[in-house]
Amino acid sequence: MNSARRFIRAANRSGFGVSYASGLSAAGTIHAIQFYERQR
């Protein structure tokens, strides 16, 4: 979760846009959940 937040902060600083970053964070959250499920 921290890495996702860090990426969003970096994306905002780079000028990608908040909507783009929020969309990525939503996809990233789903990705992270699937990744954790696979780790078990």
Buried (B, 14 or more C-beta within 10 A) or exposed (E): EEEBEEBBEEBEEEEEEEEEBEEBBEEBEEEBEEEEEEEE
